[in-house]
Structure formats: structure tokens, C-alpha cells
Amino acid sequence: MSFTLYDATVPGFIRVCESTLHAMKLGRDYCRENALNLEDILDERLCGDMLPFSFQIKSVCTHTIGAINGATEGVFSPIPPMSQPDYTQLEEMLAVTISELKALDPSEVNSLGGGDVMFSMKEIKIPFTVEGFFMSFSIPNMHFHATTAYDILRMKGVPLGKRVYLGNLDIKQS
């Protein structure tokens, strides 16, 4: 059995999106149980020059299904400016991302292999192979933004452990 481009990307994208959504649900529960305003988390940052929690969640979606779409189109651009979603809308955005990832046809993702994708942001243009884009750009970015969102929730007091971040492990079935 060979290891494919689909195998290297989509299952991990789904796992991280699901674990991020689970962390958000734990954050929602924590705020409710402790009479905290859930919406205050949206603008929270680990430090002043970092982008807020809401951006981190949007970026998880951008660097998963958005990366697949960019590779399909041959051009990837980061998230365009958008209105500020509330906490529930961010959860819904992750849920839609998970559904879209689960609906992908492995053969269509695998057919992207060997292609080119251009990172494009204003005047910045960076050429990648599809494989290089996924492995050196989208996957590390997905993990960075998911970890940052997780850390913001931890900073707010949400009782999260490493196991929440890891999500459902792909263990060997006997």
C-alpha cells in the first residue's frame, strides 16, 4: 500500500479541525460554567502583536480546505478581510470545513500531485509545487494557528490537555 498526497494531508486536516472544534466546545462549556462572556475570547491574543483568537480559527480553515482549494486552482491567497464572526459562527465555520474535507475524493486530491501552486498576497508571489506547498506551508500553518487558538483557550482558563489537541489518533486496528 502506498502513502498518497491525500493520506499526507486530508486525514490530518480533519483531525486538527475536529480537535480544534472540540476545544472550542470545551471553551464554550467553561465560559458557561464560570459565568464568563464567551465573546471576550474572540479578541484575545497571547501577546499584543499577535492576531486574535478569531483569526486563528479562520486560519485553521484557510490552511486546510482553503489549501486544497488553492492547490486545485493553482493559486492560494490568505484569508481576505471579513466581518468579525461570533463564537458560534467560528464553530460553524470549522464544522463546514470538516464536512468539506470529509467530502473530498481521494483520487482528486492525489491528482494534484506534481502540480504547481502560487502563494499570492498583494505583491508577494511565492511559487510552490503542490507537495512543497502542503508540506512546508499549509500543514505547518494549520498547526501553528490551531496551537495558538488552543493556547488562548488555555490562557483563559479552559482545562485543555495535550490529548484534546491530538484528537482522534489513527491507531492500528487488530
Secondary structure as the mmCIF struct_conf table of DSSP 4:
data_model
#
loop_
_struct_conf.conf_type_id
_struct_conf.id
_struct_conf.beg_label_comp_id
_struct_conf.beg_label_asym_id
_struct_conf.beg_label_seq_id
_struct_conf.end_label_comp_id
_struct_conf.end_label_asym_id
_struct_conf.end_label_seq_id
HELX_RH_AL_P HELX_RH_AL_P1 LEU A 5 GLU A 33
TURN_TY1_P TURN_TY1_P1 ASN A 34 ALA A 35
HELX_RH_3T_P HELX_RH_3T_P1 LEU A 38 ASP A 43
BEND BEND1 LEU A 46 CYS A 47
TURN_TY1_P TURN_TY1_P2 GLY A 48 ASP A 49
BEND BEND2 MET A 50 MET A 50
HELX_LH_PP_P HELX_LH_PP_P1 LEU A 51 PRO A 52
HELX_RH_AL_P HELX_RH_AL_P2 PHE A 53 THR A 62
TURN_TY1_P TURN_TY1_P3 HIS A 63 THR A 64
HELX_RH_AL_P HELX_RH_AL_P3 ILE A 65 GLU A 73
TURN_TY1_P TURN_TY1_P4 GLY A 74 GLY A 74
STRN STRN1 VAL A 75 PHE A 76
HELX_LH_PP_P HELX_LH_PP_P2 ILE A 79 PRO A 81
HELX_RH_AL_P HELX_RH_AL_P4 TYR A 87 LYS A 102
TURN_TY1_P TURN_TY1_P5 ALA A 103 ALA A 103
HELX_RH_AL_P HELX_RH_AL_P5 PRO A 106 ASN A 110
TURN_TY1_P TURN_TY1_P6 SER A 111 GLY A 114
STRN STRN2 ASP A 116 MET A 121
TURN_TY1_P TURN_TY1_P7 LYS A 122 GLU A 123
STRN STRN3 ILE A 124 THR A 129
HELX_RH_AL_P HELX_RH_AL_P6 VAL A 130 PHE A 133
HELX_RH_PI_P HELX_RH_PI_P1 PHE A 134 SER A 138
HELX_RH_AL_P HELX_RH_AL_P7 ILE A 139 MET A 155
TURN_TY1_P TURN_TY1_P8 LYS A 156 GLY A 157
HELX_RH_AL_P HELX_RH_AL_P8 LYS A 162 LEU A 166
BEND BEND3 ASN A 168 ASN A 168
HELX_LH_PP_P HELX_LH_PP_P3 ILE A 171 GLN A 173
#
